Amino acid sequence: MTLESRSDRPTDQLDRLFLPVSIAVVGASTSPAKLGSVMAAAVTSGGGVDIYPINPRVEAPGFHRSIESAGVAHGAPIDLAVLCIPAAATPAALRAAAEAGVGGAVICSGGFAEAGPEGVAVQAEIARIQAETRIRVLGPNTSGFFRPGRGPRVSFVPTVGEIRTGSVAVVAASGGMNHALSFLLSERGVGVGFGVGLGNCVDVTDADVLRYLSMDDSISAIALHVESVADGRALLDAVRAVSARKPVVALVVGRADVSAFSESHTGALATSWKVTRSLLAEAGAVVVDTDHELVDALAVLSRTRLPAAVAPGIGLVTAQAGPGLMVLDDLRAHGVNVPALHRGTQHEIAKLLPPITFQANPVDTGRPGESFADVLAATAADPGVDALVVYALAEPDAIDLADAVVRSGVADRLPIVLGSGGPAAVLAATADSAGTLGVPLLAGPTALAMGVRALVADARARYLAAPHEAPDAPDKHFAAVEERNDHSKDVVALRFPLDEHQAKDCVNRLGVRTPARRVCPDRVTAHRALGELELPVAVKILDATVVHKTDIGGVHLGVRTPADLDAALDALDAIDAPAYLVESMAAAGPDLILGVRRDPVFGPILVVGAGGTTAEAIGDVAIRGARVTPESAAAMLDDLAVGAMFDGWRGGPVLDRSEFARIAVALVRFVAAHPEIADLEINPLRATADGPVALDTVILPEEGQS
């Protein structure tokens, strides 16, 4: 299916909205300054459809008093109604359109939910009408959509006619960002095939549009701009499905947003911005920080894509050492695999280049000469190289980058990404030449590195998105993880509130190790426990109503003697401890916080960070969703700045990644299977030579559970 035709597949619900052959502009006017007049002119200038201005108060050629009369003139019900009227008049107009058989409506005006209580009521009425009539509604509070060079422009921004035609779709929360991103893409030589601003999403959502575009063969990649998420699971399901077919690059707004803290540490860590970005990435999207990064990513991903791989190898060839070093530094700083070339490859390259150049990867050619294409071919042939990255300044007397790619014969074997620097006109000509080969070209080292990072992130996300059988040993371990976690869905009766001992019993049943411990209702049993357990011990308040025990002096460590124990018990009695928990202390090792929180938008989410309060202080956390795979769970450690601490840092214990993944997956599946749980947190989970051990565990109920 392409956006040019609705006849080659069963009609989609959104076809009459986004592929109209007839459009009625309700609120059209003969006054050039009014929104309806501007919209009617814009739609008319797009061409390719029959346009019907609607305004019962205007007596002018071509105008109609109602959508129904326009349908009579058209000989069939109108496909799309564009409503450019005040919010208060919109419900009646929408119902009239639906009763006239109109397939879709774009509501351009504001004054709805974003405007206060009165607007909320009007928007609710719009939603009721849509639900009753099933007319598809874009908006309200949207500037519409457009298809550059391919059909009507349902947008009141007249300059959208200047947007370069291409294969990128823009799906934006706001009309303003739809236009801003589309203009920026066009300016950078990345053409746009479809752009839409969703507005208030009373009906059509980003998930709907993503699924619609996934079947459009004229769209090769999608830009997704997110401000807020109403239905997190629907959005993630859509991204997961679409990214398997074509790349999705997401820009999420809200870095400075601070959502309300939940009672547990885990809730404090997972702000909406972090959660949304993390889960979109897990679902398969390439998540970027800025609009310019989005453009760089799409410049590459709209033309080429790597097969799914956890760490694809990048071969870098540069004609200038300085820019090449910048690209290399950026890639390695972001964990991109730039492997040393095999000896055989270096031997072949040594025949082509003078010995003073660096040839191990990156390959520094010096000022490019006749052998440049052969160097590209030799580098691309290395068994560790999955994509080739090439940088060369624009020097028409020395090299034609596109011609070098052709002569190398590499473009048919693996993805190539070019970078260059020079006058804009020269770069544009080179980009056009490379584009005919399906090869992207980016201007400057920073843009080139960003484009390559997006290429790798896309491949890695698809690799981690689903379990798979692979020949290497780690994946066999992860397959075993899946088998061992079957019990995470077992029904366990939970009676809240749960104290630490009961919470640890719960995770014990999931296969999580905890220290040997004794519940002590009085001092006599506490002293008995001291003699039974391996020393030293920790002595804690045991009270289900106390979540953060250290904050009130409820934890005493290093207890070895009866005198030490009495001192600890005296302190706990001073805070009215109803009972004591005495447990052996674990061996030294680095600590993690591992928790699951039931997010109101996305459902259960898995959060990992540095143990104790460190993660809260520095924001060093990794987040995944309820459908996390063992491979993706293990990779969470790579997302942490402190991740190296769990790989045997300075002779310390190594955290078994497959065991960590097993625990993480078991916890999130357990919470998913128990809707009465709001939060489950292990803090800390300690890495020891004998494996991970949960030193403290908290399980909190959803509101109203007991």
FENTA-V499536 format. One line per field, one symbol per residue. psi: psi as a letter, one per 40 degrees, with the letter a starting at -180 (. if undefined). Layout:
psi = ???
This chain:
psi = hieeieeeihhidededefiehhhhheiiehdeiddddddddddddieihhhhhheehgiheiididdddddddeiiidhhhhfiiddeddddddddddeehdihhhdiafbdeeaddddddddddddddddeehhhhaafieaiigheeaihghehdeeeehhhaehihhididddddddddddddeehihehhhhdbefdchidddddddddeheeheihhhhhdihdgdddddddddddeddiihhhhhifdehhihhididddddgidddddddddddeeihhididdddddddddeedihiihidgihhhhhhehdddddddddddddeehhgihiiddddddddediieeiheehihheahiadedddddddddeheeheihhhhhihgdedihddddddddeddediihhiiiiaiddddddddddddeefhihihidddddddddddddddddddediiihieidddddddddddeedeeeihhhhhiihidddddddddeeehiiihihhheiddddddddedihiiihhihgheehdgdddefehhifhdidddddddddddddffhdiihhiiiiiiiiiihhihighddeahihhhaiiaeddddefgiihiadfhidddddedddeidedddeffhfeiihhhddddddddddddddddegeehdhhhhhihhhideiihhdihhhiiihei.
